[in-house]
Amino acid sequence: MTNNTSFNRENWFYLKEGHWVFRFTNDDSEKAQQAAFYCEQFMEDDEDEMIDDELRSCFNCMKRRWLIESFECRSVTALS
């Protein structure tokens, strides 16, 4: 599968107090996988930090910081 679509951060994240927060919950692995597929900034995290069985997932990205119900993407913040 190839990535022919550009990454639009607003499809996956919303801006809250200067931080880009995932629009979906920590349980929505399908959306996390889709967002990571389109993200050119994805960086695989350490294996012991990974929680999704699918490698390419925001849940497995080194640039994600967990929040109570979601996570912040530090890659998207850097692109702002």
Secondary structure, 3 states (H helix, E strand, C coil): CCCCCCCCHHHHEEEECCEEEECCCCCCHHHHHHHHHHCCCCCECCHHHCCCCCCCCHHHECCEEECCCCEEEHHHHHHC
